[in-house]
Amino acid sequence: MPAEWLPWLVGIGGGGGLGALITALINAKTSLATQMNAFIDQLQEDRKADRDEAKERNAKVDAVVIALQIEREYSTDLYVWGMNGAPPPPPVRRTPPTIT
């Protein structure tokens, strides 16, 4: 802004009016920054909650995969036992972990 406009602005808006306008702009900027920080904090809390939920779901999926692997191994052991003529007792089934 050219320097020759300053007297006109002071004359039109008054010295206090321009100071009040500048103060209002600074306060609005501070208020906006505070709101943005609160919004970012909320997003971070939501992200942490999402990570915790994903961790719990991954643990459940891992337990199911382990249970399926145990069943597949047991089925293979039963097949081998049957192909060998089944003289000894059948293989023992392992217990899968509990899914909570």
LOGU-36109 format. One line per field, with one value per residue: residue number from 1; residue in three letters; y, x, z of N, C-alpha, C in turn. Coordinates in nm, 4 decimals. Layout:
! LOGU-36109
k = [NUM  ...] $
r = [Ala  ...] $
ny = [Y  ...] $
nx = [X  ...] $
nz = [Z  ...] $
cay = [Y  ...] $
cax = [X  ...] $
caz = [Z  ...] $
cy = [Y  ...] $
cx = [X  ...] $
cz = [Z  ...] $
! end
This chain:
! LOGU-36109
k = [1  2  3  4  5  6  7  8  9  10  11  12  13  14  15  16  17  18  19  20  21  22  23  24  25  26  27  28  29  30  31  32  33  34  35  36  37  38  39  40  41  42  43  44  45  46  47  48  49  50  51  52  53  54  55  56  57  58  59  60  61  62  63  64  65  66  67  68  69  70  71  72  73  74  75  76  77  78  79  80  81  82  83  84  85  86  87  88  89  90  91  92  93  94  95  96  97  98  99  100] $
r = [Met  Pro  Ala  Glu  Trp  Leu  Pro  Trp  Leu  Val  Gly  Ile  Gly  Gly  Gly  Gly  Gly  Leu  Gly  Ala  Leu  Ile  Thr  Ala  Leu  Ile  Asn  Ala  Lys  Thr  Ser  Leu  Ala  Thr  Gln  Met  Asn  Ala  Phe  Ile  Asp  Gln  Leu  Gln  Glu  Asp  Arg  Lys  Ala  Asp  Arg  Asp  Glu  Ala  Lys  Glu  Arg  Asn  Ala  Lys  Val  Asp  Ala  Val  Val  Ile  Ala  Leu  Gln  Ile  Glu  Arg  Glu  Tyr  Ser  Thr  Asp  Leu  Tyr  Val  Trp  Gly  Met  Asn  Gly  Ala  Pro  Pro  Pro  Pro  Pro  Val  Arg  Arg  Thr  Pro  Pro  Thr  Ile  Thr] $
ny = [-0.1162  0.2142  0.4872  0.7307  0.6780  0.6266  0.8592  0.9115  0.6765  0.6881  0.9190  0.8536  0.6181  0.6771  0.7009  0.5246  0.3426  0.2108  0.0936  -0.0741  -0.2375  -0.3658  -0.4956  -0.6629  -0.8260  -0.9544  -1.0890  -1.2565  -1.4156  -1.5449  -1.6788  -1.8484  -2.0037  -2.1328  -2.2816  -2.4477  -2.5925  -2.7297  -2.8852  -3.0422  -3.1815  -3.3338  -3.4917  -3.6401  -3.7857  -3.9389  -4.0860  -4.2356  -4.3909  -4.5349  -4.6795  -4.8411  -4.9939  -5.1238  -5.2753  -5.4543  -5.5930  -5.7082  -5.8842  -6.0649  -6.1690  -6.2885  -6.4921  -6.6490  -6.7306  -6.8839  -7.0876  -7.2025  -7.2937  -7.4872  -7.6702  -7.7463  -7.8718  -8.0823  -8.2166  -8.3014  -8.4700  -8.6665  -8.7684  -8.8753  -9.0651  -9.2313  -9.3219  -9.4726  -9.7031  -9.6930  -9.8083  -9.7243  -9.5187  -9.2368  -8.9109  -8.6487  -8.3815  -8.0440  -7.7632  -7.4660  -7.1158  -6.9109  -6.6966  -6.3698] $
nx = [0.0859  0.0679  0.2397  0.1108  -0.1572  -0.2158  -0.2817  -0.5388  -0.6785  -0.6641  -0.8051  -1.0604  -1.1427  -1.0720  -0.8281  -0.8444  -1.0264  -0.8902  -0.6895  -0.8447  -0.9484  -0.7163  -0.6434  -0.8668  -0.8317  -0.5917  -0.6733  -0.8663  -0.7061  -0.5559  -0.7625  -0.8491  -0.6190  -0.6174  -0.8555  -0.7895  -0.5766  -0.7156  -0.8823  -0.6919  -0.5861  -0.8124  -0.8366  -0.6001  -0.6525  -0.8694  -0.7397  -0.5642  -0.7465  -0.8530  -0.6261  -0.5910  -0.8250  -0.7860  -0.5646  -0.6740  -0.8535  -0.6736  -0.5439  -0.7516  -0.7905  -0.5427  -0.5594  -0.7641  -0.6441  -0.4345  -0.5855  -0.7022  -0.4727  -0.3877  -0.6006  -0.5635  -0.3134  -0.3840  -0.5704  -0.4013  -0.2318  -0.4193  -0.4817  -0.2327  -0.2059  -0.4228  -0.3463  -0.1272  -0.2313  -0.3456  -0.2528  -0.1486  -0.2897  -0.4990  -0.3689  -0.3220  -0.5402  -0.4547  -0.5268  -0.6809  -0.5970  -0.7971  -1.0502  -1.1136] $
nz = [0.0000  -0.0883  0.0686  0.0697  0.0980  0.3567  0.5265  0.4267  0.4866  0.7667  0.8076  0.7056  0.8422  1.0967  1.3539  1.5726  1.4735  1.2670  1.4131  1.5704  1.3730  1.2831  1.5201  1.5462  1.3216  1.3908  1.6227  1.5099  1.3513  1.5490  1.6819  1.4764  1.4460  1.6938  1.6772  1.4607  1.5734  1.7737  1.6129  1.4781  1.6972  1.7651  1.5349  1.5581  1.7914  1.7028  1.5053  1.6613  1.8028  1.5879  1.5108  1.7366  1.7253  1.4809  1.5483  1.7346  1.5680  1.3878  1.5586  1.6098  1.3525  1.3117  1.5039  1.3953  1.1565  1.2579  1.3777  1.1497  1.0223  1.2044  1.1801  0.9125  0.9283  1.0982  0.9392  0.7349  0.8823  0.9574  0.7039  0.6252  0.8270  0.7686  0.5137  0.5782  0.6721  0.9155  1.1697  1.4370  1.7050  1.6062  1.5054  1.7463  1.8023  1.7969  2.0074  1.9051  1.9609  2.1805  2.0581  2.1175] $
cay = [0.0000  0.3353  0.5649  0.8458  0.6358  0.6152  0.9675  0.8966  0.5694  0.7365  1.0184  0.7911  0.5233  0.7246  0.6306  0.4138  0.2449  0.1311  0.0100  -0.1773  -0.3314  -0.4461  -0.5820  -0.7663  -0.9209  -1.0345  -1.1791  -1.3587  -1.5083  -1.6254  -1.7668  -1.9503  -2.0956  -2.2131  -2.3773  -2.5457  -2.6805  -2.8185  -2.9792  -3.1357  -3.2696  -3.4279  -3.5878  -3.7297  -3.8777  -4.0333  -4.1755  -4.3285  -4.4860  -4.6227  -4.7719  -4.9403  -5.0838  -5.2075  -5.3701  -5.5588  -5.6743  -5.7877  -5.9937  -6.1646  -6.2335  -6.3771  -6.6099  -6.7327  -6.7897  -6.9905  -7.1982  -7.2688  -7.3647  -7.6069  -7.7640  -7.7987  -7.9675  -8.1996  -8.2905  -8.3662  -8.5810  -8.7718  -8.8283  -8.9589  -9.1760  -9.3233  -9.3805  -9.5683  -9.8207  -9.6583  -9.8996  -9.6629  -9.4280  -9.1186  -8.7971  -8.5671  -8.2480  -7.9307  -7.6689  -7.3307  -7.0116  -6.8583  -6.5701  -6.2822] $
cax = [0.0000  0.1509  0.2408  0.0196  -0.2931  -0.2314  -0.3626  -0.6778  -0.7382  -0.6805  -0.9117  -1.1905  -1.1786  -1.0320  -0.7094  -0.8875  -1.0954  -0.7903  -0.6258  -0.9414  -0.9541  -0.5935  -0.6562  -0.9670  -0.7692  -0.4943  -0.7497  -0.9289  -0.5996  -0.5257  -0.8772  -0.8444  -0.5094  -0.6612  -0.9531  -0.7180  -0.5035  -0.8139  -0.9248  -0.5810  -0.5825  -0.9237  -0.8010  -0.4982  -0.7185  -0.9466  -0.6449  -0.5146  -0.8559  -0.8594  -0.5119  -0.6189  -0.9281  -0.7231  -0.4769  -0.7603  -0.9041  -0.5626  -0.5204  -0.8563  -0.7630  -0.4281  -0.6065  -0.8395  -0.5467  -0.3659  -0.6802  -0.7129  -0.3471  -0.3912  -0.6946  -0.5020  -0.2106  -0.4528  -0.6258  -0.2879  -0.1900  -0.5196  -0.4659  -0.1125  -0.2372  -0.5084  -0.2708  -0.0327  -0.3039  -0.4060  -0.2291  -0.1478  -0.4036  -0.4926  -0.2955  -0.3945  -0.5755  -0.4110  -0.6364  -0.6481  -0.6120  -0.9330  -1.0737  -1.1908] $
caz = [0.0000  -0.0923  0.1932  0.0637  0.1297  0.5027  0.5844  0.3854  0.5664  0.9035  0.8056  0.6815  0.9465  1.2278  1.4030  1.6567  1.3910  1.1971  1.5159  1.6087  1.2616  1.2879  1.6381  1.5147  1.2292  1.4661  1.7092  1.4257  1.3131  1.6677  1.7036  1.3720  1.4789  1.8077  1.6269  1.3792  1.6648  1.8369  1.5089  1.4576  1.8147  1.7529  1.4306  1.6110  1.8843  1.6203  1.4393  1.7623  1.8270  1.4710  1.5165  1.8412  1.6735  1.3776  1.6174  1.7903  1.4571  1.3359  1.6530  1.5859  1.2241  1.3336  1.5768  1.3011  1.0644  1.3320  1.3925  1.0194  0.9985  1.2892  1.1173  0.7915  0.9715  1.1522  0.8255  0.6687  0.9688  0.9440  0.5714  0.6300  0.9167  0.6946  0.4030  0.6355  0.7161  1.0441  1.2802  1.5700  1.7248  1.5194  1.5622  1.8446  1.7526  1.8803  2.0315  1.8592  2.0654  2.1932  1.9912  2.2057] $
cy = [0.1228  0.4176  0.6811  0.8074  0.6353  0.7320  0.9581  0.7883  0.6140  0.8366  0.9556  0.7042  0.5728  0.6431  0.5109  0.3054  0.1540  0.0400  -0.1029  -0.2827  -0.4231  -0.5426  -0.6945  -0.8698  -1.0110  -1.1341  -1.2904  -1.4624  -1.6002  -1.7248  -1.8800  -2.0518  -2.1866  -2.3194  -2.4860  -2.6431  -2.7774  -2.9243  -3.0849  -3.2320  -3.3746  -3.5337  -3.6880  -3.8301  -3.9829  -4.1333  -4.2780  -4.4343  -4.5842  -4.7237  -4.8793  -5.0420  -5.1772  -5.3115  -5.4858  -5.6513  -5.7620  -5.9050  -6.1037  -6.2401  -6.3297  -6.5042  -6.7038  -6.8013  -6.9031  -7.1118  -7.2742  -7.3476  -7.4935  -7.7113  -7.8264  -7.9020  -8.0960  -8.2851  -8.3645  -8.4858  -8.6974  -8.8432  -8.9218  -9.0819  -9.2801  -9.3918  -9.4849  -9.6935  -9.8036  -9.7594  -9.8331  -9.5738  -9.3026  -9.0055  -8.7146  -8.4285  -8.1432  -7.8359  -7.5307  -7.2322  -6.9596  -6.7217  -6.4857  -6.1651] $
cx = [0.0908  0.1342  0.1430  -0.1251  -0.3195  -0.3098  -0.5096  -0.7473  -0.7613  -0.7942  -1.0485  -1.2318  -1.1477  -0.9128  -0.7447  -0.9554  -0.9984  -0.7174  -0.7178  -0.9528  -0.8320  -0.5985  -0.7556  -0.9083  -0.6694  -0.5659  -0.8171  -0.8259  -0.5644  -0.6384  -0.8781  -0.7344  -0.5483  -0.7611  -0.8864  -0.6399  -0.5980  -0.8617  -0.8168  -0.5692  -0.6931  -0.8933  -0.6960  -0.5575  -0.7990  -0.8543  -0.5902  -0.6208  -0.8687  -0.7452  -0.5350  -0.7218  -0.8705  -0.6318  -0.5587  -0.8132  -0.7938  -0.5318  -0.6252  -0.8320  -0.6451  -0.4702  -0.6834  -0.7451  -0.4717  -0.4576  -0.6960  -0.5863  -0.3414  -0.4840  -0.6351  -0.3934  -0.2748  -0.5112  -0.5149  -0.2401  -0.2886  -0.5071  -0.3446  -0.1380  -0.3228  -0.4344  -0.1699  -0.1038  -0.3653  -0.3772  -0.2236  -0.2711  -0.3881  -0.4139  -0.3854  -0.4187  -0.5242  -0.5280  -0.5945  -0.6618  -0.7546  -0.9401  -1.1623  -1.2456] $
cz = [0.0000  0.0347  0.1896  0.0932  0.2793  0.5622  0.5475  0.4669  0.7101  0.9099  0.7894  0.7996  1.0857  1.2765  1.4880  1.5778  1.3183  1.2951  1.5596  1.4995  1.2618  1.4062  1.6126  1.4198  1.3009  1.5567  1.6286  1.3827  1.4292  1.6955  1.6016  1.4009  1.5946  1.7634  1.5425  1.4680  1.7348  1.7374  1.4842  1.5746  1.8076  1.6476  1.4799  1.7093  1.8073  1.5526  1.5377  1.7927  1.7104  1.4711  1.6214  1.7931  1.5670  1.4410  1.6766  1.6802  1.3982  1.4276  1.6331  1.4557  1.2383  1.4057  1.4838  1.2033  1.1320  1.3471  1.2602  0.9861  1.0803  1.2286  0.9918  0.8263  1.0238  1.0387  0.7503  0.7495  0.9599  0.8093  0.5699  0.7164  0.8442  0.5808  0.4522  0.6882  0.8537  1.1543  1.4176  1.5876  1.6363  1.5841  1.6537  1.7856  1.8502  1.8992  1.9821  1.9732  2.0661  2.1255  2.0806  2.1316] $
! end
